Amino acid sequence: MRNLEKITIKTEYIKLGQFLKFTGLIDSGSEEKSFLQNNKVLVNEVDEQRRGRKLYPKDKVEVKGQVYEISKDGN
């Protein structure tokens, strides 16, 4: 099983593009579109390319062999 890394957010959700910046997978918002076109990103085991996709607590994102789980601050 791959390592599961928890990503804690303070808001109701985080958009996929913001998530990519937050985790350091990209450096700026201008890289979002090309990163999603050139890398397989799974959200809850479904291929996702929309940078505006909202990620909520308990959602799992898999990218570059790493699995991340979104959690809410205080949970």
mmJSON file of the N, C-alpha and C atoms, coordinates in Angstrom:
{"data_MODEL":{"atom_site":{
"group_PDB":["ATOM","ATOM","ATOM","ATOM","ATOM","ATOM","ATOM","ATOM","ATOM","ATOM","ATOM","ATOM","ATOM","ATOM","ATOM","ATOM","ATOM","ATOM","ATOM","ATOM","ATOM","ATOM","ATOM","ATOM","ATOM","ATOM","ATOM","ATOM","ATOM","ATOM","ATOM","ATOM","ATOM","ATOM","ATOM","ATOM","ATOM","ATOM","ATOM","ATOM","ATOM","ATOM","ATOM","ATOM","ATOM","ATOM","ATOM","ATOM","ATOM","ATOM","ATOM","ATOM","ATOM","ATOM","ATOM","ATOM","ATOM","ATOM","ATOM","ATOM","ATOM","ATOM","ATOM","ATOM","ATOM","ATOM","ATOM","ATOM","ATOM","ATOM","ATOM","ATOM","ATOM","ATOM","ATOM","ATOM","ATOM","ATOM","ATOM","ATOM","ATOM","ATOM","ATOM","ATOM","ATOM","ATOM","ATOM","ATOM","ATOM","ATOM","ATOM","ATOM","ATOM","ATOM","ATOM","ATOM","ATOM","ATOM","ATOM","ATOM","ATOM","ATOM","ATOM","ATOM","ATOM","ATOM","ATOM","ATOM","ATOM","ATOM","ATOM","ATOM","ATOM","ATOM","ATOM","ATOM","ATOM","ATOM","ATOM","ATOM","ATOM","ATOM","ATOM","ATOM","ATOM","ATOM","ATOM","ATOM","ATOM","ATOM","ATOM","ATOM","ATOM","ATOM","ATOM","ATOM","ATOM","ATOM","ATOM","ATOM","ATOM","ATOM","ATOM","ATOM","ATOM","ATOM","ATOM","ATOM","ATOM","ATOM","ATOM","ATOM","ATOM","ATOM","ATOM","ATOM","ATOM","ATOM","ATOM","ATOM","ATOM","ATOM","ATOM","ATOM","ATOM","ATOM","ATOM","ATOM","ATOM","ATOM","ATOM","ATOM","ATOM","ATOM","ATOM","ATOM","ATOM","ATOM","ATOM","ATOM","ATOM","ATOM","ATOM","ATOM","ATOM","ATOM","ATOM","ATOM","ATOM","ATOM","ATOM","ATOM","ATOM","ATOM","ATOM","ATOM","ATOM","ATOM","ATOM","ATOM","ATOM","ATOM","ATOM","ATOM","ATOM","ATOM","ATOM","ATOM","ATOM","ATOM","ATOM","ATOM","ATOM","ATOM","ATOM","ATOM","ATOM","ATOM","ATOM","ATOM","ATOM","ATOM","ATOM","ATOM","ATOM"],
"id":[1,2,3,4,5,6,7,8,9,10,11,12,13,14,15,16,17,18,19,20,21,22,23,24,25,26,27,28,29,30,31,32,33,34,35,36,37,38,39,40,41,42,43,44,45,46,47,48,49,50,51,52,53,54,55,56,57,58,59,60,61,62,63,64,65,66,67,68,69,70,71,72,73,74,75,76,77,78,79,80,81,82,83,84,85,86,87,88,89,90,91,92,93,94,95,96,97,98,99,100,101,102,103,104,105,106,107,108,109,110,111,112,113,114,115,116,117,118,119,120,121,122,123,124,125,126,127,128,129,130,131,132,133,134,135,136,137,138,139,140,141,142,143,144,145,146,147,148,149,150,151,152,153,154,155,156,157,158,159,160,161,162,163,164,165,166,167,168,169,170,171,172,173,174,175,176,177,178,179,180,181,182,183,184,185,186,187,188,189,190,191,192,193,194,195,196,197,198,199,200,201,202,203,204,205,206,207,208,209,210,211,212,213,214,215,216,217,218,219,220,221,222,223,224,225],
"type_symbol":["N","C","C","N","C","C","N","C","C","N","C","C","N","C","C","N","C","C","N","C","C","N","C","C","N","C","C","N","C","C","N","C","C","N","C","C","N","C","C","N","C","C","N","C","C","N","C","C","N","C","C","N","C","C","N","C","C","N","C","C","N","C","C","N","C","C","N","C","C","N","C","C","N","C","C","N","C","C","N","C","C","N","C","C","N","C","C","N","C","C","N","C","C","N","C","C","N","C","C","N","C","C","N","C","C","N","C","C","N","C","C","N","C","C","N","C","C","N","C","C","N","C","C","N","C","C","N","C","C","N","C","C","N","C","C","N","C","C","N","C","C","N","C","C","N","C","C","N","C","C","N","C","C","N","C","C","N","C","C","N","C","C","N","C","C","N","C","C","N","C","C","N","C","C","N","C","C","N","C","C","N","C","C","N","C","C","N","C","C","N","C","C","N","C","C","N","C","C","N","C","C","N","C","C","N","C","C","N","C","C","N","C","C","N","C","C","N","C","C","N","C","C","N","C","C"],
"label_atom_id":["N","CA","C","N","CA","C","N","CA","C","N","CA","C","N","CA","C","N","CA","C","N","CA","C","N","CA","C","N","CA","C","N","CA","C","N","CA","C","N","CA","C","N","CA","C","N","CA","C","N","CA","C","N","CA","C","N","CA","C","N","CA","C","N","CA","C","N","CA","C","N","CA","C","N","CA","C","N","CA","C","N","CA","C","N","CA","C","N","CA","C","N","CA","C","N","CA","C","N","CA","C","N","CA","C","N","CA","C","N","CA","C","N","CA","C","N","CA","C","N","CA","C","N","CA","C","N","CA","C","N","CA","C","N","CA","C","N","CA","C","N","CA","C","N","CA","C","N","CA","C","N","CA","C","N","CA","C","N","CA","C","N","CA","C","N","CA","C","N","CA","C","N","CA","C","N","CA","C","N","CA","C","N","CA","C","N","CA","C","N","CA","C","N","CA","C","N","CA","C","N","CA","C","N","CA","C","N","CA","C","N","CA","C","N","CA","C","N","CA","C","N","CA","C","N","CA","C","N","CA","C","N","CA","C","N","CA","C","N","CA","C","N","CA","C","N","CA","C","N","CA","C","N","CA","C","N","CA","C","N","CA","C"],
"label_alt_id":[null,null,null,null,null,null,null,null,null,null,null,null,null,null,null,null,null,null,null,null,null,null,null,null,null,null,null,null,null,null,null,null,null,null,null,null,null,null,null,null,null,null,null,null,null,null,null,null,null,null,null,null,null,null,null,null,null,null,null,null,null,null,null,null,null,null,null,null,null,null,null,null,null,null,null,null,null,null,null,null,null,null,null,null,null,null,null,null,null,null,null,null,null,null,null,null,null,null,null,null,null,null,null,null,null,null,null,null,null,null,null,null,null,null,null,null,null,null,null,null,null,null,null,null,null,null,null,null,null,null,null,null,null,null,null,null,null,null,null,null,null,null,null,null,null,null,null,null,null,null,null,null,null,null,null,null,null,null,null,null,null,null,null,null,null,null,null,null,null,null,null,null,null,null,null,null,null,null,null,null,null,null,null,null,null,null,null,null,null,null,null,null,null,null,null,null,null,null,null,null,null,null,null,null,null,null,null,null,null,null,null,null,null,null,null,null,null,null,null,null,null,null,null,null,null],
"label_comp_id":["MET","MET","MET","ARG","ARG","ARG","ASN","ASN","ASN","LEU","LEU","LEU","GLU","GLU","GLU","LYS","LYS","LYS","ILE","ILE","ILE","THR","THR","THR","ILE","ILE","ILE","LYS","LYS","LYS","THR","THR","THR","GLU","GLU","GLU","TYR","TYR","TYR","ILE","ILE","ILE","LYS","LYS","LYS","LEU","LEU","LEU","GLY","GLY","GLY","GLN","GLN","GLN","PHE","PHE","PHE","LEU","LEU","LEU","LYS","LYS","LYS","PHE","PHE","PHE","THR","THR","THR","GLY","GLY","GLY","LEU","LEU","LEU","ILE","ILE","ILE","ASP","ASP","ASP","SER","SER","SER","GLY","GLY","GLY","SER","SER","SER","GLU","GLU","GLU","GLU","GLU","GLU","LYS","LYS","LYS","SER","SER","SER","PHE","PHE","PHE","LEU","LEU","LEU","GLN","GLN","GLN","ASN","ASN","ASN","ASN","ASN","ASN","LYS","LYS","LYS","VAL","VAL","VAL","LEU","LEU","LEU","VAL","VAL","VAL","ASN","ASN","ASN","GLU","GLU","GLU","VAL","VAL","VAL","ASP","ASP","ASP","GLU","GLU","GLU","GLN","GLN","GLN","ARG","ARG","ARG","ARG","ARG","ARG","GLY","GLY","GLY","ARG","ARG","ARG","LYS","LYS","LYS","LEU","LEU","LEU","TYR","TYR","TYR","PRO","PRO","PRO","LYS","LYS","LYS","ASP","ASP","ASP","LYS","LYS","LYS","VAL","VAL","VAL","GLU","GLU","GLU","VAL","VAL","VAL","LYS","LYS","LYS","GLY","GLY","GLY","GLN","GLN","GLN","VAL","VAL","VAL","TYR","TYR","TYR","GLU","GLU","GLU","ILE","ILE","ILE","SER","SER","SER","LYS","LYS","LYS","ASP","ASP","ASP","GLY","GLY","GLY","ASN","ASN","ASN"],
"label_asym_id":["A","A","A","A","A","A","A","A","A","A","A","A","A","A","A","A","A","A","A","A","A","A","A","A","A","A","A","A","A","A","A","A","A","A","A","A","A","A","A","A","A","A","A","A","A","A","A","A","A","A","A","A","A","A","A","A","A","A","A","A","A","A","A","A","A","A","A","A","A","A","A","A","A","A","A","A","A","A","A","A","A","A","A","A","A","A","A","A","A","A","A","A","A","A","A","A","A","A","A","A","A","A","A","A","A","A","A","A","A","A","A","A","A","A","A","A","A","A","A","A","A","A","A","A","A","A","A","A","A","A","A","A","A","A","A","A","A","A","A","A","A","A","A","A","A","A","A","A","A","A","A","A","A","A","A","A","A","A","A","A","A","A","A","A","A","A","A","A","A","A","A","A","A","A","A","A","A","A","A","A","A","A","A","A","A","A","A","A","A","A","A","A","A","A","A","A","A","A","A","A","A","A","A","A","A","A","A","A","A","A","A","A","A","A","A","A","A","A","A","A","A","A","A","A","A"],
"label_entity_id":["1","1","1","1","1","1","1","1","1","1","1","1","1","1","1","1","1","1","1","1","1","1","1","1","1","1","1","1","1","1","1","1","1","1","1","1","1","1","1","1","1","1","1","1","1","1","1","1","1","1","1","1","1","1","1","1","1","1","1","1","1","1","1","1","1","1","1","1","1","1","1","1","1","1","1","1","1","1","1","1","1","1","1","1","1","1","1","1","1","1","1","1","1","1","1","1","1","1","1","1","1","1","1","1","1","1","1","1","1","1","1","1","1","1","1","1","1","1","1","1","1","1","1","1","1","1","1","1","1","1","1","1","1","1","1","1","1","1","1","1","1","1","1","1","1","1","1","1","1","1","1","1","1","1","1","1","1","1","1","1","1","1","1","1","1","1","1","1","1","1","1","1","1","1","1","1","1","1","1","1","1","1","1","1","1","1","1","1","1","1","1","1","1","1","1","1","1","1","1","1","1","1","1","1","1","1","1","1","1","1","1","1","1","1","1","1","1","1","1","1","1","1","1","1","1"],
"label_seq_id":[1,1,1,2,2,2,3,3,3,4,4,4,5,5,5,6,6,6,7,7,7,8,8,8,9,9,9,10,10,10,11,11,11,12,12,12,13,13,13,14,14,14,15,15,15,16,16,16,17,17,17,18,18,18,19,19,19,20,20,20,21,21,21,22,22,22,23,23,23,24,24,24,25,25,25,26,26,26,27,27,27,28,28,28,29,29,29,30,30,30,31,31,31,32,32,32,33,33,33,34,34,34,35,35,35,36,36,36,37,37,37,38,38,38,39,39,39,40,40,40,41,41,41,42,42,42,43,43,43,44,44,44,45,45,45,46,46,46,47,47,47,48,48,48,49,49,49,50,50,50,51,51,51,52,52,52,53,53,53,54,54,54,55,55,55,56,56,56,57,57,57,58,58,58,59,59,59,60,60,60,61,61,61,62,62,62,63,63,63,64,64,64,65,65,65,66,66,66,67,67,67,68,68,68,69,69,69,70,70,70,71,71,71,72,72,72,73,73,73,74,74,74,75,75,75],
"pdbx_PDB_ins_code":[null,null,null,null,null,null,null,null,null,null,null,null,null,null,null,null,null,null,null,null,null,null,null,null,null,null,null,null,null,null,null,null,null,null,null,null,null,null,null,null,null,null,null,null,null,null,null,null,null,null,null,null,null,null,null,null,null,null,null,null,null,null,null,null,null,null,null,null,null,null,null,null,null,null,null,null,null,null,null,null,null,null,null,null,null,null,null,null,null,null,null,null,null,null,null,null,null,null,null,null,null,null,null,null,null,null,null,null,null,null,null,null,null,null,null,null,null,null,null,null,null,null,null,null,null,null,null,null,null,null,null,null,null,null,null,null,null,null,null,null,null,null,null,null,null,null,null,null,null,null,null,null,null,null,null,null,null,null,null,null,null,null,null,null,null,null,null,null,null,null,null,null,null,null,null,null,null,null,null,null,null,null,null,null,null,null,null,null,null,null,null,null,null,null,null,null,null,null,null,null,null,null,null,null,null,null,null,null,null,null,null,null,null,null,null,null,null,null,null,null,null,null,null,null,null],
"Cartn_x":[0.842,0.0,0.882,0.438,1.198,1.013,1.985,1.869,0.707,-0.01,-1.126,-0.691,-0.728,-0.351,-1.612,-1.826,-3.008,-2.698,-3.63,-3.55,-4.685,-4.345,-5.35,-5.693,-7.0,-7.473,-8.323,-8.404,-9.197,-10.559,-10.712,-11.946,-12.806,-13.99,-14.912,-14.331,-13.615,-13.018,-11.779,-11.012,-9.877,-9.985,-9.722,-9.777,-8.513,-8.645,-7.538,-6.291,-6.461,-5.309,-4.617,-5.397,-4.835,-4.123,-4.715,-4.117,-2.736,-2.618,-1.332,-0.264,-0.651,0.302,0.617,-0.408,-0.257,0.708,0.629,1.49,2.867,3.088,4.391,4.593,3.533,3.659,3.862,3.326,3.576,3.963,4.605,5.055,4.074,3.299,2.384,1.122,0.101,-1.169,-1.081,-0.099,0.042,0.443,0.909,1.326,0.199,-0.931,-2.02,-2.47,-2.826,-3.394,-2.426,-1.191,-0.236,0.098,0.161,0.428,-0.679,-1.93,-3.06,-3.139,-2.679,-2.671,-1.571,-0.467,0.703,0.898,0.065,0.191,-1.167,-1.165,-2.406,-2.725,-3.905,-4.371,-5.699,-5.778,-7.007,-7.604,-8.896,-9.62,-10.642,-10.501,-11.365,-11.382,-10.185,-9.933,-10.534,-10.911,-11.446,-10.499,-10.141,-9.252,-9.863,-9.06,-9.558,-8.584,-9.1,-8.259,-8.783,-9.854,-10.417,-9.731,-9.011,-8.279,-9.21,-10.464,-11.444,-12.214,-11.883,-12.564,-12.423,-13.547,-13.52,-13.213,-12.243,-11.85,-12.345,-13.08,-13.668,-12.984,-13.137,-12.577,-13.011,-12.098,-12.23,-11.943,-11.856,-11.482,-10.032,-9.748,-8.383,-7.902,-6.683,-6.07,-4.795,-4.652,-3.44,-2.745,-1.472,-0.686,0.781,1.416,2.837,3.156,2.265,2.51,2.242,1.813,1.531,0.021,-0.495,-1.915,-2.055,-2.932,-3.205,-4.673,-4.94,-6.308,-6.567,-7.661,-8.033,-8.711,-8.29,-8.963,-9.19,-10.189,-10.565,-9.843,-9.355,-8.69,-9.619,-9.132,-9.937,-10.59,-10.463,-11.051,-9.969],
"Cartn_y":[-1.193,0.0,1.249,2.253,3.498,4.284,5.148,6.034,6.979,7.232,8.169,9.423,10.543,11.816,12.65,13.112,13.937,15.393,16.02,17.436,18.113,18.987,19.642,21.016,21.242,22.53,23.208,24.52,25.284,25.673,25.541,25.931,24.697,24.923,23.825,22.876,23.444,22.646,23.36,22.644,23.232,22.777,23.682,23.311,22.53,21.658,20.798,21.606,22.703,23.542,24.104,24.542,25.061,23.937,22.753,21.585,21.287,21.35,21.075,22.069,23.335,24.352,24.115,23.833,23.625,22.474,21.418,20.249,20.39,21.484,21.7,20.951,20.346,19.631,20.595,21.808,22.867,24.129,25.056,26.289,27.442,27.443,28.573,28.105,28.951,28.645,28.471,29.096,28.978,27.567,26.755,25.377,24.362,24.776,23.838,23.041,23.745,23.099,22.095,22.498,21.583,20.403,20.631,19.531,18.49,18.946,18.012,17.299,17.936,17.291,16.243,16.454,15.589,14.579,14.629,13.715,13.121,11.855,11.194,11.601,12.176,12.578,11.878,11.125,10.436,11.084,11.367,11.859,10.777,10.192,9.08,7.986,7.698,6.647,6.927,8.18,8.576,9.602,9.38,10.299,11.704,12.701,14.077,15.044,15.938,16.939,18.351,18.512,19.851,20.503,21.581,22.233,22.887,23.126,23.711,22.688,21.403,20.33,20.587,20.611,20.871,19.59,19.688,18.563,18.836,17.887,18.02,17.055,17.292,16.346,14.917,13.998,12.561,12.203,13.205,12.909,12.446,11.524,11.038,11.407,11.924,12.327,11.517,10.89,10.141,10.801,11.127,11.777,11.397,11.025,10.648,9.601,8.628,7.528,7.836,9.03,9.429,9.598,9.15,9.321,10.339,11.3,12.345,12.248,12.476,12.54,13.928,14.526,15.869,15.722,16.538,16.558,18.004,18.204,19.554,19.843,21.067,21.496,21.248,20.53,20.238,18.868,18.162,16.809,15.766],
"Cartn_z":[0.0,0.0,0.0,-0.711,-0.777,0.512,0.776,1.934,1.744,2.823,2.804,3.541,2.832,3.443,3.628,4.849,5.131,4.81,4.118,3.797,4.553,5.468,6.301,5.743,5.572,5.075,6.146,6.069,7.038,6.47,5.148,4.471,4.189,3.644,3.345,2.294,1.314,0.243,-0.274,-1.102,-1.81,-3.258,-4.184,-5.596,-5.954,-6.936,-7.335,-7.696,-8.421,-8.774,-7.545,-6.563,-5.307,-4.555,-4.586,-3.937,-4.524,-5.842,-6.492,-6.043,-5.885,-5.398,-3.922,-3.14,-1.692,-1.391,-2.181,-1.955,-2.58,-3.348,-3.963,-5.265,-5.809,-7.075,-8.24,-8.096,-9.075,-8.311,-9.01,-8.367,-8.497,-9.607,-9.808,-10.514,-10.446,-11.077,-12.583,-13.189,-14.643,-15.071,-14.132,-14.439,-14.295,-13.717,-13.419,-14.637,-15.709,-16.886,-17.508,-17.715,-18.344,-17.43,-16.124,-15.194,-15.298,-15.303,-15.363,-16.709,-17.776,-19.091,-19.192,-18.48,-18.618,-17.492,-16.473,-15.337,-15.0,-14.659,-14.263,-12.83,-12.636,-11.316,-11.067,-9.976,-9.616,-8.378,-8.433,-7.268,-6.934,-5.755,-5.356,-6.429,-6.96,-7.951,-9.332,-9.6,-10.906,-11.526,-12.804,-13.513,-13.531,-13.184,-13.083,-13.736,-14.593,-15.241,-15.046,-14.302,-14.086,-12.894,-13.151,-12.067,-11.052,-11.44,-10.538,-9.72,-9.88,-9.14,-7.65,-6.931,-5.493,-4.737,-3.843,-2.998,-1.589,-1.05,0.283,1.251,2.558,3.533,3.215,3.376,3.103,1.648,0.739,-0.641,-0.663,-1.576,-1.747,-3.144,-3.207,-4.467,-4.645,-5.812,-6.117,-7.291,-7.085,-8.135,-7.945,-9.038,-9.034,-7.966,-7.814,-6.89,-5.429,-5.128,-3.74,-3.575,-2.434,-2.132,-1.019,-1.223,-0.249,0.18,1.452,1.921,2.475,2.027,2.497,3.85,4.803,6.101,6.515,7.319,7.783,9.073,9.216,10.431,11.617,12.614,13.797,13.741,12.603,12.488,12.423],
"occupancy":[1.0,1.0,1.0,1.0,1.0,1.0,1.0,1.0,1.0,1.0,1.0,1.0,1.0,1.0,1.0,1.0,1.0,1.0,1.0,1.0,1.0,1.0,1.0,1.0,1.0,1.0,1.0,1.0,1.0,1.0,1.0,1.0,1.0,1.0,1.0,1.0,1.0,1.0,1.0,1.0,1.0,1.0,1.0,1.0,1.0,1.0,1.0,1.0,1.0,1.0,1.0,1.0,1.0,1.0,1.0,1.0,1.0,1.0,1.0,1.0,1.0,1.0,1.0,1.0,1.0,1.0,1.0,1.0,1.0,1.0,1.0,1.0,1.0,1.0,1.0,1.0,1.0,1.0,1.0,1.0,1.0,1.0,1.0,1.0,1.0,1.0,1.0,1.0,1.0,1.0,1.0,1.0,1.0,1.0,1.0,1.0,1.0,1.0,1.0,1.0,1.0,1.0,1.0,1.0,1.0,1.0,1.0,1.0,1.0,1.0,1.0,1.0,1.0,1.0,1.0,1.0,1.0,1.0,1.0,1.0,1.0,1.0,1.0,1.0,1.0,1.0,1.0,1.0,1.0,1.0,1.0,1.0,1.0,1.0,1.0,1.0,1.0,1.0,1.0,1.0,1.0,1.0,1.0,1.0,1.0,1.0,1.0,1.0,1.0,1.0,1.0,1.0,1.0,1.0,1.0,1.0,1.0,1.0,1.0,1.0,1.0,1.0,1.0,1.0,1.0,1.0,1.0,1.0,1.0,1.0,1.0,1.0,1.0,1.0,1.0,1.0,1.0,1.0,1.0,1.0,1.0,1.0,1.0,1.0,1.0,1.0,1.0,1.0,1.0,1.0,1.0,1.0,1.0,1.0,1.0,1.0,1.0,1.0,1.0,1.0,1.0,1.0,1.0,1.0,1.0,1.0,1.0,1.0,1.0,1.0,1.0,1.0,1.0,1.0,1.0,1.0,1.0,1.0,1.0,1.0,1.0,1.0,1.0,1.0,1.0],
"B_iso_or_equiv":[0.0,0.0,0.0,0.0,0.0,0.0,0.0,0.0,0.0,0.0,0.0,0.0,0.0,0.0,0.0,0.0,0.0,0.0,0.0,0.0,0.0,0.0,0.0,0.0,0.0,0.0,0.0,0.0,0.0,0.0,0.0,0.0,0.0,0.0,0.0,0.0,0.0,0.0,0.0,0.0,0.0,0.0,0.0,0.0,0.0,0.0,0.0,0.0,0.0,0.0,0.0,0.0,0.0,0.0,0.0,0.0,0.0,0.0,0.0,0.0,0.0,0.0,0.0,0.0,0.0,0.0,0.0,0.0,0.0,0.0,0.0,0.0,0.0,0.0,0.0,0.0,0.0,0.0,0.0,0.0,0.0,0.0,0.0,0.0,0.0,0.0,0.0,0.0,0.0,0.0,0.0,0.0,0.0,0.0,0.0,0.0,0.0,0.0,0.0,0.0,0.0,0.0,0.0,0.0,0.0,0.0,0.0,0.0,0.0,0.0,0.0,0.0,0.0,0.0,0.0,0.0,0.0,0.0,0.0,0.0,0.0,0.0,0.0,0.0,0.0,0.0,0.0,0.0,0.0,0.0,0.0,0.0,0.0,0.0,0.0,0.0,0.0,0.0,0.0,0.0,0.0,0.0,0.0,0.0,0.0,0.0,0.0,0.0,0.0,0.0,0.0,0.0,0.0,0.0,0.0,0.0,0.0,0.0,0.0,0.0,0.0,0.0,0.0,0.0,0.0,0.0,0.0,0.0,0.0,0.0,0.0,0.0,0.0,0.0,0.0,0.0,0.0,0.0,0.0,0.0,0.0,0.0,0.0,0.0,0.0,0.0,0.0,0.0,0.0,0.0,0.0,0.0,0.0,0.0,0.0,0.0,0.0,0.0,0.0,0.0,0.0,0.0,0.0,0.0,0.0,0.0,0.0,0.0,0.0,0.0,0.0,0.0,0.0,0.0,0.0,0.0,0.0,0.0,0.0,0.0,0.0,0.0,0.0,0.0,0.0],
"pdbx_formal_charge":[null,null,null,null,null,null,null,null,null,null,null,null,null,null,null,null,null,null,null,null,null,null,null,null,null,null,null,null,null,null,null,null,null,null,null,null,null,null,null,null,null,null,null,null,null,null,null,null,null,null,null,null,null,null,null,null,null,null,null,null,null,null,null,null,null,null,null,null,null,null,null,null,null,null,null,null,null,null,null,null,null,null,null,null,null,null,null,null,null,null,null,null,null,null,null,null,null,null,null,null,null,null,null,null,null,null,null,null,null,null,null,null,null,null,null,null,null,null,null,null,null,null,null,null,null,null,null,null,null,null,null,null,null,null,null,null,null,null,null,null,null,null,null,null,null,null,null,null,null,null,null,null,null,null,null,null,null,null,null,null,null,null,null,null,null,null,null,null,null,null,null,null,null,null,null,null,null,null,null,null,null,null,null,null,null,null,null,null,null,null,null,null,null,null,null,null,null,null,null,null,null,null,null,null,null,null,null,null,null,null,null,null,null,null,null,null,null,null,null,null,null,null,null,null,null],
"auth_seq_id":[1,1,1,2,2,2,3,3,3,4,4,4,5,5,5,6,6,6,7,7,7,8,8,8,9,9,9,10,10,10,11,11,11,12,12,12,13,13,13,14,14,14,15,15,15,16,16,16,17,17,17,18,18,18,19,19,19,20,20,20,21,21,21,22,22,22,23,23,23,24,24,24,25,25,25,26,26,26,27,27,27,28,28,28,29,29,29,30,30,30,31,31,31,32,32,32,33,33,33,34,34,34,35,35,35,36,36,36,37,37,37,38,38,38,39,39,39,40,40,40,41,41,41,42,42,42,43,43,43,44,44,44,45,45,45,46,46,46,47,47,47,48,48,48,49,49,49,50,50,50,51,51,51,52,52,52,53,53,53,54,54,54,55,55,55,56,56,56,57,57,57,58,58,58,59,59,59,60,60,60,61,61,61,62,62,62,63,63,63,64,64,64,65,65,65,66,66,66,67,67,67,68,68,68,69,69,69,70,70,70,71,71,71,72,72,72,73,73,73,74,74,74,75,75,75],
"auth_comp_id":["MET","MET","MET","ARG","ARG","ARG","ASN","ASN","ASN","LEU","LEU","LEU","GLU","GLU","GLU","LYS","LYS","LYS","ILE","ILE","ILE","THR","THR","THR","ILE","ILE","ILE","LYS","LYS","LYS","THR","THR","THR","GLU","GLU","GLU","TYR","TYR","TYR","ILE","ILE","ILE","LYS","LYS","LYS","LEU","LEU","LEU","GLY","GLY","GLY","GLN","GLN","GLN","PHE","PHE","PHE","LEU","LEU","LEU","LYS","LYS","LYS","PHE","PHE","PHE","THR","THR","THR","GLY","GLY","GLY","LEU","LEU","LEU","ILE","ILE","ILE","ASP","ASP","ASP","SER","SER","SER","GLY","GLY","GLY","SER","SER","SER","GLU","GLU","GLU","GLU","GLU","GLU","LYS","LYS","LYS","SER","SER","SER","PHE","PHE","PHE","LEU","LEU","LEU","GLN","GLN","GLN","ASN","ASN","ASN","ASN","ASN","ASN","LYS","LYS","LYS","VAL","VAL","VAL","LEU","LEU","LEU","VAL","VAL","VAL","ASN","ASN","ASN","GLU","GLU","GLU","VAL","VAL","VAL","ASP","ASP","ASP","GLU","GLU","GLU","GLN","GLN","GLN","ARG","ARG","ARG","ARG","ARG","ARG","GLY","GLY","GLY","ARG","ARG","ARG","LYS","LYS","LYS","LEU","LEU","LEU","TYR","TYR","TYR","PRO","PRO","PRO","LYS","LYS","LYS","ASP","ASP","ASP","LYS","LYS","LYS","VAL","VAL","VAL","GLU","GLU","GLU","VAL","VAL","VAL","LYS","LYS","LYS","GLY","GLY","GLY","GLN","GLN","GLN","VAL","VAL","VAL","TYR","TYR","TYR","GLU","GLU","GLU","ILE","ILE","ILE","SER","SER","SER","LYS","LYS","LYS","ASP","ASP","ASP","GLY","GLY","GLY","ASN","ASN","ASN"],
"auth_asym_id":["A","A","A","A","A","A","A","A","A","A","A","A","A","A","A","A","A","A","A","A","A","A","A","A","A","A","A","A","A","A","A","A","A","A","A","A","A","A","A","A","A","A","A","A","A","A","A","A","A","A","A","A","A","A","A","A","A","A","A","A","A","A","A","A","A","A","A","A","A","A","A","A","A","A","A","A","A","A","A","A","A","A","A","A","A","A","A","A","A","A","A","A","A","A","A","A","A","A","A","A","A","A","A","A","A","A","A","A","A","A","A","A","A","A","A","A","A","A","A","A","A","A","A","A","A","A","A","A","A","A","A","A","A","A","A","A","A","A","A","A","A","A","A","A","A","A","A","A","A","A","A","A","A","A","A","A","A","A","A","A","A","A","A","A","A","A","A","A","A","A","A","A","A","A","A","A","A","A","A","A","A","A","A","A","A","A","A","A","A","A","A","A","A","A","A","A","A","A","A","A","A","A","A","A","A","A","A","A","A","A","A","A","A","A","A","A","A","A","A","A","A","A","A","A","A"],
"auth_atom_id":["N","CA","C","N","CA","C","N","CA","C","N","CA","C","N","CA","C","N","CA","C","N","CA","C","N","CA","C","N","CA","C","N","CA","C","N","CA","C","N","CA","C","N","CA","C","N","CA","C","N","CA","C","N","CA","C","N","CA","C","N","CA","C","N","CA","C","N","CA","C","N","CA","C","N","CA","C","N","CA","C","N","CA","C","N","CA","C","N","CA","C","N","CA","C","N","CA","C","N","CA","C","N","CA","C","N","CA","C","N","CA","C","N","CA","C","N","CA","C","N","CA","C","N","CA","C","N","CA","C","N","CA","C","N","CA","C","N","CA","C","N","CA","C","N","CA","C","N","CA","C","N","CA","C","N","CA","C","N","CA","C","N","CA","C","N","CA","C","N","CA","C","N","CA","C","N","CA","C","N","CA","C","N","CA","C","N","CA","C","N","CA","C","N","CA","C","N","CA","C","N","CA","C","N","CA","C","N","CA","C","N","CA","C","N","CA","C","N","CA","C","N","CA","C","N","CA","C","N","CA","C","N","CA","C","N","CA","C","N","CA","C","N","CA","C","N","CA","C","N","CA","C","N","CA","C","N","CA","C","N","CA","C"],
"pdbx_PDB_model_num":[1,1,1,1,1,1,1,1,1,1,1,1,1,1,1,1,1,1,1,1,1,1,1,1,1,1,1,1,1,1,1,1,1,1,1,1,1,1,1,1,1,1,1,1,1,1,1,1,1,1,1,1,1,1,1,1,1,1,1,1,1,1,1,1,1,1,1,1,1,1,1,1,1,1,1,1,1,1,1,1,1,1,1,1,1,1,1,1,1,1,1,1,1,1,1,1,1,1,1,1,1,1,1,1,1,1,1,1,1,1,1,1,1,1,1,1,1,1,1,1,1,1,1,1,1,1,1,1,1,1,1,1,1,1,1,1,1,1,1,1,1,1,1,1,1,1,1,1,1,1,1,1,1,1,1,1,1,1,1,1,1,1,1,1,1,1,1,1,1,1,1,1,1,1,1,1,1,1,1,1,1,1,1,1,1,1,1,1,1,1,1,1,1,1,1,1,1,1,1,1,1,1,1,1,1,1,1,1,1,1,1,1,1,1,1,1,1,1,1,1,1,1,1,1,1]
}}}
